[in-house]
Amino acid sequence: MKWQPSSAIPMLRQPDAVTDARHSPQGGVLRPEETPSIRLALLNGFGLSCNGVDVAVSGGAQHLLAFLALNNRAMRRAQIAGTLWGDVPDGRAAGNLRSAIWRLRNLALVGEVIRSTGGYLSVSASVAVDIRDVERLSRLVADPAADIGILNLEDLRLVGELLPGWSDEWVLLERERQRQISLHVLDALCERWVVDRCYEKAIRAGLAAVAAEPLRESSNRALIRAFVAEGNPTEALRHFSMYRQVLRTQLSLEPSPQLVELVESLADR
């Protein structure tokens, strides 16, 4: 199966550059001119844009839109109000929700950002959300039949903290999940590109994963294997020495026996 988007999924660039292959209700890939023009960014900070122009959103409306986007499903109004404004009486929480909805509906946009059906709210299907791109990419690289050779790391928005500075419990849980998804995607890209003999891409993906989480052994192991596959065992040994030193200094731990065995075989050669 080959993945042929109308444009690459940008995930390392600024929110206004987020585009991806989206599917029409009738199936197939939408042409670039049909791509929704309203974009919501949650990685590296909240951002809403329309046709590339940033749109100012108030605090309560930001929380409502982010909460709906992270849940990615229609939710009851009472549940939303209780979660976002659980520290005030129910009547006031409901009023705060109505105010946030009104503010979102009165933004200067080409379309709606939230949809109301009965007593339920959800993000409009026409809004492009950056974390959806990460999740789609995760499914893509997990498919051994998918052609990932067309992807380039610089076009993929994979590294970034979800809503930095937000301390809500529902954000903290999702932040860790998104971090794990991104790291697994980088590890998988590194390994898949080694198989495809795209060594430069593999090493860059490995370095990005290690930069995001220096103590993560799977990322360091994938990077070391990429150096070996490229024909640079010296680089592999040098990186292992750096990783072992960091591990000892920060956690008083040693690399796993599997990684040590891999490196010792290089040293013997």
DADAFEN-V233796 format. One line per field, one symbol per residue. ss: DSSP state (a for helix, b for strand, c for the rest). psi: psi as a letter, one per 30 degrees, with the letter a starting at -180 (. if undefined). burial: # if it has 16 or more other ideal C-beta (glycine too) atoms within 10 Angstrom, else .. A space follows every 10 residues. Layout:
ss: ???
psi: ???
burial: ???
This chain:
ss: cbcccccccc ccccaaaccc ccbcccccbc caaacccbbb bcbcccbbbb ccbbccccaa aaaaaaaaaa acccbbaaaa aaaaccccca aaaaaaaaaa aaaaaccccc cccbbbbccb bbbcccbbba aaaaaaaaaa acccccbccc ccaaaccccc cbccccccaa aaaaaaaaaa aaaaaaaaaa aaaaacccaa aaaaaaaaaa aaccccaaaa aaaaaaaaaa ccaaaaaaaa aaaaaaaaaa acccccaaaa aaaaaaaac
psi: kkjilflljk gfalefgjll jlklffllkk leffkkfkkk kfkglkkklj hfkkkkklee eeeeeeeeee fhlkkkeeee eeeehfglle eeeeeeeeee eeeefglilf alflkkjbgk klkkffkkke feeeeeeeee ffjffkjgff kkefgkifkk kkikfkgkef eeeeeeeeee eeeeeeeeee eefeeggiee eeeeeeeeee eeiffjeeee eeeeeeeeef gifeeeeeee eeeeeeeeee fhlllleeee eeeeeeee.
burial: ..#.#..### ##..###### ##......#. ....###### ####.##### ....#.#..# ########## #...#.#..# #.###..... ..##.##..# #.##..#.#. ..##...... ####.##### ####.###.# #....#.#.. #.#.###### ###..#.... #..##..##. ########## ####...##. ########## .##..#.### ########## ..#.###.## ..##..#... ....#...#. .##......
